[in-house]
Amino acid sequence: MQELINNAGNEKLIFVESLKDLESINGLSKKQLCIAKTNFKDLYLVKKINKKYPNLEIWLTSTDISRKNILLANSSGVKNIVPYPVDIRLIQNYFQKQNKTESLTSEIPNYKSLKGLKVMIVDDNQMNIDLLVETLSVLDLDVKTFLKPIEASKIVGSEKFDLFLLDIMMPDMSGFELANIIKRTKINSDTPIMFISALSDAENKIMGYNVGSCAYIEKPFDVAVVRSQIYNMLKTKSLQDALNDKKETFLVMVTHDLKTPIYAEICALELLNKNRDKMDGMQTEILSDILSAAKYMKNLVENITQKYKVESENLVLQKSQCSLKDIVISCIEDTKYLFEEKGMKYILNCSAKNLFANMDELEIKRVVHNLIINTIEHGISKSKVIMDIKESERFLIFSITNFGIGLEIKNPDDIFLKYVSYADKHKKVASGLGLYIAKKIIDAHGGKIKVESEINKYVKFTFSIPR
């Protein structure tokens, strides 16, 4: 083997007959690559050596290389296992690559830019977890590890992560099952998932991508490659998050700046509207149209502002005993010009004897206001709108029904999703935020909201809030 070292012609290379021999060798801090013969029973020494000489890369060489031994060596921190006798070309290629890397030191990523990002590792093998933790140590991440996927599944719905690294074959719950749970959570549904598994067949890879993973890494893996994959994935996610934050900050700023002129316009128009008896028919109609448009803009601005409140969890309910009937009447008064514009008639029925419930008056008013505007926008001219206030033993119930168009809804819950709107089917303009926000507010009150519809007949929205 000394002949191999001589032929390699590199003073940064060292070869030993056993890992135990390294304990008695001086000058290892100046070496870059160590090739050690092994029977795979002395792997416990690798971590000790890596800790003492972090810049020394260890390769193992053996005549007995099996998949099991490769996995054991990788989990101990060994980067490469080569057949014995060692092919000198492997060594030459290694140092050629190292020389190229050294010439590109100015392009080495700034790993510290990821400091504090949260990563979850789930693997039922502690050695695999230790290897991944060591691989990520240079990235300065906040890493949480789990040997039991069931334990991991308990916190993915309440704690935000930036990346999940999942094994596939685990007892009690597979990585695929855990991934599906993650994708169904509110806070981690968009968090990237990477599978790291010894399963190398195409079927498992396809299944991994189908459940939403962004990468599928086979064990044994190259530490440097996996570190680079994880780094670039987290870097891309950080850039996307920063871009989204800027976009949302801009929208909030614009809507905030629009509030004052819109409210001022509405006040001026309502003042003119009080003197509408001095106007002719065309002037009155134009005034009503402008006032309706201004109130629509006001509602749109409020919906955008409210969206960021509910999504940033800044929606704090200020509950008190309020009359639902008084709230509905106030909303009808705010939208009376919209009713007049379309020649629609409204009927308010109230069979509830106790009209009071513990609620946030402003937020419930926002819900009723959104439902009324939605009903008017999607109703037909000169039609009828019926509002009902009812009660049960535990709930106060409000419903609003318009007749004529109806909607063909395959999944009724979809209409409450963000940016979902059926307005384009009826040549209307809508943001798709009103019903989304309404559901968030009702959910926050511990109530329920639903929609019923029959095409060309009616659409009915109903919400209930606990007393």
C-alpha positions in Angstrom: 0.0 0.0 0.0 3.0 2.3 0.5 3.5 1.9 -3.3 -0.1 3.3 -3.7 0.7 6.3 -1.6 3.9 6.9 -3.5 2.2 6.6 -6.9 -0.6 9.0 -5.7 2.2 11.5 -5.0 0.2 13.5 -2.5 1.5 14.3 1.0 -2.1 15.0 2.2 -2.9 11.3 1.8 -2.5 8.6 4.5 -3.2 4.9 4.5 -3.6 2.7 7.6 -4.1 -1.0 8.1 -6.8 -0.3 10.8 -8.7 2.6 12.2 -7.0 1.9 15.5 -3.7 2.8 14.0 -4.8 6.4 13.7 -4.8 6.9 17.4 -1.0 6.6 17.5 -0.2 8.7 14.4 1.1 12.3 14.7 0.5 15.0 12.1 -3.1 14.0 11.2 -4.2 17.6 11.3 -2.1 18.2 8.1 -3.7 15.3 6.2 -6.8 15.6 4.0 -7.7 12.1 3.1 -7.3 8.9 5.1 -7.9 5.4 3.6 -8.3 2.7 6.3 -8.7 -1.0 5.9 -11.7 -2.3 7.9 -13.7 -5.3 8.9 -16.6 -3.0 9.8 -16.2 -3.8 13.5 -14.2 -0.7 14.4 -16.6 1.9 13.1 -17.1 3.2 16.6 -13.8 5.0 16.2 -14.9 7.1 13.2 -16.9 9.7 15.1 -14.1 10.0 17.6 -11.6 10.7 14.8 -13.9 13.0 13.0 -14.4 15.1 16.1 -10.7 15.4 16.8 -9.8 16.0 13.1 -12.8 17.6 11.4 -10.9 18.4 8.2 -9.8 14.8 7.7 -12.0 12.8 5.3 -12.1 9.1 6.0 -12.5 6.4 3.4 -12.8 2.7 4.2 -11.6 -0.1 2.0 -12.5 -3.7 2.4 -12.9 -7.0 0.5 -16.3 -7.5 2.2 -18.5 -4.6 1.0 -22.2 -5.3 1.4 -25.3 -3.0 1.5 -25.5 -3.6 5.2 -21.9 -2.6 5.8 -22.3 0.5 3.6 -25.2 1.7 5.6 -23.4 1.1 8.9 -20.4 3.0 7.6 -22.5 5.9 6.3 -24.3 6.2 9.6 -21.0 6.4 11.4 -19.9 9.4 9.2 -17.8 7.6 6.6 -18.2 9.4 3.2 -16.8 6.7 0.9 -16.3 2.9 0.9 -14.1 1.5 -1.9 -13.0 -2.0 -2.8 -9.6 -3.4 -1.7 -7.1 -3.1 -3.3 -7.8 0.6 -3.9 -7.8 1.9 -7.5 -5.3 4.8 -7.6 -7.6 6.7 -10.1 -10.2 7.2 -7.4 -7.6 9.0 -5.3 -6.4 11.1 -8.2 -9.9 12.1 -9.1 -10.6 13.0 -5.4 -7.6 15.4 -5.2 -8.4 16.9 -8.6 -11.9 17.7 -7.4 -10.5 19.1 -4.1 -8.2 21.4 -6.0 -11.1 22.7 -8.1 -13.1 23.3 -5.0 -10.3 25.2 -3.3 -10.1 27.5 -6.4 -13.7 28.3 -6.0 -13.7 29.2 -2.3 -15.2 32.6 -3.0 -18.4 30.8 -4.2 -18.9 28.7 -1.0 -22.4 29.2 0.3 -23.0 31.4 3.3 -24.6 28.7 5.4 -25.1 31.1 8.3 -27.8 32.8 6.3 -30.1 29.8 7.2 -29.5 30.2 11.0 -32.5 29.4 13.0 -34.6 27.7 10.3 -36.4 24.7 11.7 -36.0 21.2 10.4 -37.7 18.0 11.6 -35.9 14.7 11.1 -38.0 11.5 11.5 -36.2 8.1 11.3 -36.6 5.0 13.4 -32.8 4.4 13.3 -30.8 6.5 15.7 -27.6 6.1 13.7 -29.3 7.6 10.6 -30.6 10.5 12.7 -27.1 11.2 14.1 -25.7 11.2 10.6 -28.3 13.7 9.3 -27.8 15.9 12.4 -24.0 15.9 11.8 -24.6 16.6 8.1 -26.7 19.6 8.9 -24.5 20.9 11.8 -22.6 23.4 9.6 -25.9 25.0 8.5 -26.7 26.2 12.1 -30.3 25.0 11.9 -32.8 24.4 14.7 -33.2 20.6 14.3 -35.8 18.4 16.0 -35.5 14.6 15.7 -38.0 11.8 16.3 -37.6 8.1 16.3 -41.3 7.5 16.4 -43.4 9.1 13.6 -46.5 9.0 15.8 -44.8 11.4 18.2 -43.8 13.7 15.3 -47.4 13.7 14.0 -48.6 15.2 17.3 -46.8 18.4 16.8 -46.8 19.1 13.0 -50.2 20.8 13.4 -49.1 23.2 16.1 -45.4 24.0 15.3 -44.2 25.6 12.1 -41.2 24.0 10.3 -39.1 25.0 7.3 -38.3 21.4 6.1 -39.2 17.8 6.9 -36.7 15.0 6.3 -38.5 11.7 6.5 -37.6 8.0 6.4 -40.2 5.8 4.7 -40.1 2.4 6.3 -41.0 3.0 10.0 -43.1 1.0 12.5 -46.6 2.1 13.3 -46.6 4.8 10.6 -44.8 5.1 7.3 -43.1 8.3 6.0 -45.8 8.5 3.3 -48.6 8.5 6.0 -46.8 11.1 8.0 -46.3 13.3 4.9 -50.1 13.1 4.3 -50.7 14.3 7.8 -48.3 17.2 7.4 -50.0 18.2 4.1 -53.4 18.4 5.8 -52.2 20.8 8.6 -52.8 24.5 8.4 -49.3 25.7 9.2 -47.1 23.1 7.4 -49.2 22.3 4.3 -46.7 24.2 2.2 -43.5 23.1 4.0 -41.1 21.2 1.8 -40.7 17.4 2.4 -37.7 15.3 1.5 -37.6 11.5 1.7 -34.3 9.9 2.7 -34.7 6.1 2.3 -32.9 2.9 1.4 -35.8 2.0 -0.8 -34.6 2.7 -4.3 -37.4 1.3 -6.5 -39.3 3.5 -8.9 -42.6 2.8 -7.3 -41.6 4.3 -3.9 -40.0 7.3 -5.6 -43.1 8.0 -7.6 -45.3 7.6 -4.4 -43.0 10.0 -2.6 -43.4 12.7 -5.3 -47.1 12.0 -5.4 -47.5 12.9 -1.7 -45.8 16.2 -2.3 -42.1 15.6 -1.6 -39.5 17.9 -3.3 -36.7 15.3 -3.3 -36.1 11.6 -2.9 -32.6 10.7 -1.6 -31.3 7.2 -1.5 -29.3 5.7 1.3 -26.4 5.5 1.5 -26.0 9.1 0.5 -23.1 11.4 -0.1 -23.0 13.8 2.9 -21.8 16.8 0.9 -24.4 16.3 -1.8 -27.3 16.0 0.7 -26.1 19.0 2.6 -26.0 21.0 -0.6 -29.5 19.8 -1.6 -30.9 20.8 1.8 -29.1 24.1 1.8 -30.5 25.1 -1.6 -34.0 23.9 -0.8 -34.0 26.0 2.4 -32.4 29.0 0.6 -35.1 28.9 -2.1 -37.9 28.6 0.5 -36.4 31.6 2.4 -36.3 33.7 -0.7 -39.9 32.8 -1.6 -41.1 33.6 1.9 -39.3 36.9 1.8 -40.9 37.7 -1.5 -44.4 36.8 -0.2 -43.8 38.9 2.9 -42.9 41.9 0.7 -46.0 41.3 -1.5 -48.3 41.0 1.4 -46.8 44.1 3.1 -47.3 46.1 -0.1 -51.0 45.0 -0.3 -51.7 45.8 3.3 -50.0 49.2 2.9 -52.0 50.0 -0.3 -55.3 48.9 1.3 -54.6 50.9 4.4 -53.8 54.0 2.3 -57.1 53.5 0.3 -59.3 53.5 3.4 -59.3 57.2 4.1 -60.2 58.5 0.6 -62.9 55.8 0.2 -64.5 56.6 3.5 -64.3 60.3 2.7 -66.0 59.7 -0.7 -68.8 57.7 0.9 -69.5 60.4 3.4 -69.6 63.0 0.7 -71.9 60.9 -1.5 -74.3 60.1 1.4 -74.5 63.9 2.1 -75.5 64.5 -1.5 -77.9 61.6 -1.3 -79.8 63.3 1.4 -80.6 66.1 -1.0 -81.5 63.8 -3.9 -85.0 65.3 -4.1 -83.4 68.3 -5.9 -81.9 66.1 -8.6 -83.5 64.7 -11.8 -83.8 61.0 -12.4 -80.5 60.5 -14.2 -78.5 62.4 -11.5 -80.1 60.3 -8.8 -79.3 57.1 -10.7 -75.7 58.2 -11.2 -75.3 59.1 -7.5 -76.7 55.7 -6.4 -74.3 53.9 -8.8 -71.3 55.8 -7.5 -72.3 55.3 -3.9 -72.8 51.6 -4.5 -69.3 51.3 -6.1 -67.7 53.2 -3.3 -69.3 50.9 -0.7 -68.1 47.9 -2.7 -64.6 49.3 -2.7 -64.9 49.9 1.1 -65.9 46.3 1.6 -63.1 45.0 -0.6 -60.5 47.0 1.3 -61.8 45.8 4.6 -61.8 42.2 3.4 -58.1 42.4 2.3 -57.2 43.9 5.7 -59.1 41.3 7.5 -57.5 38.5 5.5 -54.1 39.4 6.9 -55.5 39.6 10.4 -56.9 36.1 10.3 -53.9 34.5 8.6 -51.3 36.2 10.9 -53.5 35.0 13.9 -54.0 38.6 15.0 -57.8 38.2 15.0 -58.6 38.7 18.6 -62.3 38.6 19.4 -63.8 41.2 21.6 -67.0 39.4 22.8 -70.0 40.8 24.5 -73.7 40.1 24.6 -75.0 41.5 21.3 -78.3 41.4 19.5 -78.0 39.5 16.1 -81.2 41.3 14.9 -79.7 44.7 15.5 -76.5 43.7 13.6 -78.5 42.4 10.6 -80.7 45.6 10.5 -77.5 47.7 10.6 -76.1 45.8 7.7 -79.3 46.1 5.7 -79.2 49.9 6.2 -75.6 49.9 4.9 -76.5 48.1 1.8 -79.9 49.5 1.0 -78.6 51.4 -2.0 -77.3 48.1 -3.5 -80.8 46.6 -3.0 -82.4 49.6 -4.7 -80.0 49.5 -7.6 -81.0 46.0 -8.5 -84.6 46.5 -7.6 -84.4 43.6 -5.1 -86.7 43.3 -2.1 -85.6 41.9 1.2 -87.6 40.3 3.9 -86.3 39.8 7.5 -88.0 37.1 9.5 -87.2 36.6 13.1 -88.6 33.7 15.1 -85.9 33.7 17.7 -87.1 34.8 21.1 -83.7 35.4 22.6 -81.7 37.5 20.0 -78.6 37.8 22.1 -75.4 35.8 22.0 -71.8 36.2 23.2 -70.1 37.5 20.0 -67.7 40.1 18.6 -70.2 42.7 17.2 -67.9 44.2 14.6 -66.7 40.8 13.3 -70.2 39.3 13.1 -71.4 42.5 11.3 -68.6 41.9 8.8 -69.9 38.3 8.2 -73.5 39.5 7.7 -72.3 42.4 5.5 -70.3 40.0 3.3 -73.2 37.6 3.0 -75.6 40.3 2.0 -73.3 41.8 -0.6 -72.5 38.3 -2.0 -76.3 37.6 -2.2 -77.0 40.9 -4.0 -74.1 40.5 -6.4 -75.1 37.0 -7.4 -78.9 37.6 -7.3 -81.0 38.6 -10.3 -82.7 42.0 -10.6 -86.1 42.5 -9.0 -85.8 39.2 -7.1 -86.4 38.5 -3.5 -83.9 38.0 -0.6 -85.1 36.3 2.5 -83.2 36.6 5.8 -84.1 34.5 8.8 -83.0 34.6 12.4 -83.8 31.5 14.3 -82.6 29.7 17.5 -81.9 26.3 18.9 -81.0 25.4 22.5 -77.4 26.2 22.1 -77.1 28.3 18.9 -78.4 31.5 17.4 -78.8 30.9 13.6 -78.9 33.4 10.7 -79.6 32.5 7.1 -79.9 34.5 3.8 -81.5 33.1 0.6 -81.6 34.6 -2.9 -83.7 33.2 -5.7 -83.2 32.8 -9.4 -79.6 31.8 -10.4 -78.5 29.2 -8.0 -75.0 27.7 -8.2 -73.8 24.3 -9.3 -71.4 23.4 -6.4 -69.7 20.0 -6.4 -68.1 20.5 -3.0 -70.0 23.1 -0.9 -66.9 23.6 1.4 -64.8 24.8 -1.5 -66.8 28.1 -1.8 -65.2 29.2 1.5 -61.7 28.7 0.3 -59.4 31.7 -0.3 -59.8 33.4 -3.7 -62.5 30.9 -4.8 -65.3 32.8 -6.6 -68.1 31.8 -8.9 -68.5 35.4 -10.1 -66.9 34.8 -13.5 -69.7 32.3 -14.3 -72.2 35.2 -13.9 -70.0 37.9 -15.4 -69.4 39.6 -12.0 -66.3 40.9 -10.4 -65.3 39.5 -7.0 -62.2 38.9 -5.0 -63.1 35.5 -3.5 -62.2 36.8 0.0 -65.6 37.6 1.5 -66.8 34.1 2.2 -63.3 32.9 3.2 -63.2 35.6 5.9 -66.7 34.9 6.9 -65.8 31.3 7.6 -62.7 32.3 9.6 -64.7 34.6 11.8 -67.5 32.1 12.4 -64.9 29.3 13.1 -63.2 31.7 15.7 -66.6 32.0 17.4 -66.9 28.2 17.6 -69.8 28.2 15.1 -70.4 26.7 11.7 -71.2 28.2 8.3 -72.6 26.3 5.2 -74.1 26.8 1.8 -77.0 25.1 0.1 -77.9 25.6 -3.6 -80.0 24.3 -6.4 -79.2 25.4 -9.9 -81.6 28.0 -11.3 -83.6 28.1 -8.1 -81.8 29.4 -5.0 -78.6 29.9 -3.0 -78.8 29.8 0.8 -76.0 30.7 3.3 -76.5 29.8 7.0 -74.3 30.4 10.0 -74.7 29.5 13.7 -72.9 30.9 16.7 -73.0 29.5 20.2 -75.0 31.6 22.8 
